[in-house]
Amino acid sequence: MTDQSTANALQDSTPASGESVPVRQRKPDWIRVKAPTSKGYDETRKLMRDLKLNTVCEEAACPNIGECWTKKHATVMILGDVCTRACAFCNVKTGMPRAVDVTEPGHVAEAAARLGLEHIVITSVDRDDLPDGGAGQFVKVIRALREQTPHTTIEILTPDFRGKMVAAVEAIVAAGPDVYNHNLETVPRLYPTIRPGARYYASLRLLEEVKRHDPRVFTKSGVMLGLGEGRLEVHQVMDDMRTAGIDFLTMGQYLQPTPKHTKVIEFVTPQAFSAYGAIARAKGFLQVAASPLTRSSYHAGEDFAQMRAARELQLAKTGQLAKVQLAKTAKLAG
């Protein structure tokens, strides 16, 4: 979903053969971030290598990796580093994945314990080759975390489990994650070119299914901007999300991972992101994160704490209103 944080725009070049090569688009100043160099970054990287864990921070070339890893925050990507789909925006490798690693759940829990995580985000590649789409591995990871680090809150970011969604969601929700994230990624019109292996309304149904099984689980979804979407289309996606009961919306700038991936149509300004965020909050989301560098798991722990507090406040207000209504009813009856 993103390009290397340390890479500036590539210079146009022509090989000796005379064939032109794709040119990476130059990013505006508000997108650029510092190269990842810190003791915390090196320690986090070493731990991931020692435990043979993949991270979406690396595989998707996230621009926030330096900041997050310095704080010893990492988003673990389970089920390997090879995806069975080929989305036009994504930097993760496509192909035939390897067998599921049975030691992975234990390693994820060990990493969370050694990093002292209060909140962890677990995501995965698409695994259309597996009978359950990989849902069973999510369940095992959640259980391992609950056993080894019971005070760590757990956020999962899953694929759509195409053709296996209902059973997959039921099993995962029963395992007890605190936050269930599944990204819509873009507006429905752009799905055929940007996310051809998925279906917009199937993704919405997945998030509705989470709430149907357990309304207490927070649901979350994100979209990328800058792919050619229209303003009213983005507003409609917000409305669709609220209809599905989604609690948390993330919005970030799409960045072209390599010159071969789909191009950036527009670099959306920070001011435009702020405007979208204000509209989303007015529509009733418990939590909204909207900025050029926002990613699904960026500041996830802090956002979770704020979202939980917002729900508690909302429930408290609802309870107070119910008491007022009961008092009015009693007064009328008297």
N, C-alpha and C positions, 0 to 999 in steps of 0.2 A: 504493500500500500504506500510505501514511502521510499525516498531515495537516500543515499548515504549522507549522513549529516556533515561529513568532512569534505564532501566533493563540491567544488564550485562548478560552474557551467563548463562543459567541455568545449574546447576550441574546434571550430570546423576544420576538417582535414580531408585530404583526398589521397588515397593510397597510390602506390606506383602504378597499379593497373589502370588508374584513371577512373575507377568506380567510386561514386560518392558513398559516404557512410552517413547514417542517421546522426543528427546533431542533438545533444541534450539541451533542453531549453534553459535559459538563464533564470535563476530564481531571484525574486525581489529581496531587498535587505531584511524585511521582516520575517523571512523564512529561515535565514541562515543562523546556524548555531555553532558553538565552539566544538572543536575536536575533543573526543573523549580521552582525557588524560588525567588520572587521579589514582591514588592508592585504592580507594573503594571500588573503582571501576575494575582495576586489575584483580582485586580479590574476588569480586563477583564473577568475573570471567573464568578465573581459575577454578572456582567451585563448580561452575556449570560443566567445565571440561572434566574435572575429577569425577563427577557423578554421571558423566555421559548424557547430559540433558541438553535438549535443543531449546532455544528461546526464539520467540517471534521477534524480539528486539533485534536479533542478528539476521534471522532469515528474511524478515521483511525490511531490513535496513532502516530501522526507525530513527528519525532525526533526534529523538529524545534520549537515546541510549546512554549518552554521556552523563546527563543529569540523573537519570533513574538508577544506573548502575553505581554511580558514586554514592547514592543513598542506600545501596544494596537492595534495590527493588528490581525484580526481573519477572517477565511474563513467560512462564514455562510452556513450551509447545510439545504436547505429548503425541504419541502415535507416529513418531518419525519425522523426517524433514522432507519427505516427498509426497506431493499431493496428487490425487487422482483427477483433478480438474485443472483447467488452464484459464483462469480469469484474466482479462486483459489488463487489469490494474496491479496484479499481485506478483511479487518478486520470488515467492516460494517455488521450488523446483516442481516440475510435473513429470510423472512417470508411474512405474509400478513400485509401490512401497515395499519395504521389507516386512518381515514377520513382526508382530507386536512384541515388545520387550516386556517380559513378565516382571523384571526387576524395577521397572520405571515408577510404579506407584510408591514403592519404598524410597527410591532415590528422590522423588519430588518432596516427600514428607521430610526426609533428612535435610534437603536444601532449605526448606522453610524453617526448620528448627535451627540450623546453623546460622542462617541469616537473621533469625529472631523476628520473623515477619508477623506483623499484626494482621495483615491482609495479603492474600495471594491471588493472582490471576492465572488461571489455567486455560489454555486454548489448544487447538489441534489443527492438523491438516484435514482435508476431506479424505475419508477412507471408504469410498464406494465399493471397494473390494471386499470389505468385511460384512458378514451377515447382519450385524447390528449397527454398522456404520461407525463403530468405535465407541458406542455408548458405554459398553461394559468397562472399558478402560477409564472413562471418566468416573464411573461409579467406584472403581477400585482406588483411584487417586483420592477422591473425596473421603472415602473410608480410612485410607492410610493417614491422611492429614488429620482427621478427627481423632484418630488414635494417638498419633505422635505429638501433634500440636493442637490440642483441643480449643485453645483460645484464639487461634487464627481464623479470621473470617475468610470465607472462600467465595471467589467469583469465577464463574466459568464462562468461556466464550466458545460456543459450539458451532459446528457446521449445521446444515439444514437437515441432515439425515434423510436424504431424498428416498422416498418409498418406504422408509422405516421410522418415520417421525414419531408417531403416536407411542409406540412401544419404547422408543429411545428416550423420549421426554419423560414418560412415566417412570422409567427406571432411574434416570438421573435426578429428577425432582425428589423421588423417594429417598435418595441418598443424602439429601439435605444441604444443597449449596445455599449460600446467603443471597447471591446475585446470579441471575441467569441472563447472559448476554448473547444475543444473536444479531449480527449487523445486517441491516437492509442494504447498506452500501451506497445505493443511488436511487434515483427516481424510476418508476416503472418503465417509462419510455426508453430508457437507456439499457435495460436489462439484456436485450438481444445481442448487443455489442460489448457491454462492459462485464456482465455476469451471465453469460449464455447458458451455463450449466444449472442455473437456479431459476426459481420463479418467485416473483415479488409477493404474491398473495400466499404462497406456501410458507414463506418466511414469517409473514404476519400471523398465520395460523399457528405456527410453532410457538410463538410468544403468547398467543391466547391460550394455547394448550398448557403452558407452564402455569398460568394463573388459574386455569380450571382445576389443575391438580393440587395446587397449594397457593392461595392468594397471598400468603405471607412472604413468599419468595419475591424479592425485588427483580423486576425485569428491565432490561437495558438494551438499547440498540443505537447504531451509529450510521451516519451517512458521510460520504466524501463530497466536497464541493469543488467546482472547477472542471467538471467533466462535460459541461454544456447544458446543465440543467437550468430550468427557468425558475424564477422566484416563486411564482404561484405553484409550480410543481413541488417545490420544497415545502411550501405551506401545506399542501395536500398530504405529503408524506407525514408531516407532524400530526395532522388530523387523523390519518389512518393509524398512527402509533397510539394516539390517545384513545381511539375507539377500541384498540386491542389491549388497553390497560397498561401500556408501557410506562414505567416510572421515570426512566433516566434516558435522556437523549444526548449523544455526543456528535459534534460536527467538526470536521477538520478539512484542511486543504489536501486535495489529491496531489501527489508528487510523482512524477514519472520515474520508476525505478531504473530503467535502462532505455536507451533510444528505441528499442524494439517494442516497448510497451505503449499502450494508448497515450496520446499526447495530452498535455494540460491545455484545456481550452481557455481557461481564465484563472489568474491568480486573484482570488477573492481577498479583498482588503480586510484588515482587522476591524475596521468600522462596520463593514457589512456583516461580519461574523457577530459582532456585538448586537446589531439590529436583529439578526435571526435569533440570537439567544433571548432577547427581550420578548420577541413574539412567542417563542417556545414556552417561556415561563408563564406568559399570559394564558397560554392554552392549557396549563395545569400540570405540567411535568413536575415531579418532586425535585428533580435535579437536572440541570442543563450545563454542559461544558461545550463552549463554542469559541474556537480560535483557530488560526491557521495551523498551529502545531498540536492541536488536540488530537489524541489517538485514543482508541478504546480503553486502554489500560493506563493512560497517562494520569497520574495523581489519583489512581483508583481508590486507594485507601482513604485519603482525605475526602474524596467525593462520596464514598460509602458512608462515612461518619455523618456528613452533612445530610445525605439522603435519609438516613435512619432517623436523625433528629427532626427532619421535616415531616416524616410520617408520624412520629410521636406527637408532634405539635398538632398535626392535622387530626389525629385520633382524639387528642385532648379537646380540641375545639368541637369535634363531632359529639363527644360525650357531654360537653357543656350545653350544646344546643339541644341534645336529647333531654337533659334535665330540665331546661327551660320549657320545652314543649310539654313534658309530663306535668310540670307545675301549672302551666296554663290549662291543660286538660283537667287537672284536679280542681282548679279554681272554678272552671266552668261547670263541672259536675256538682260542686258544692253550692 
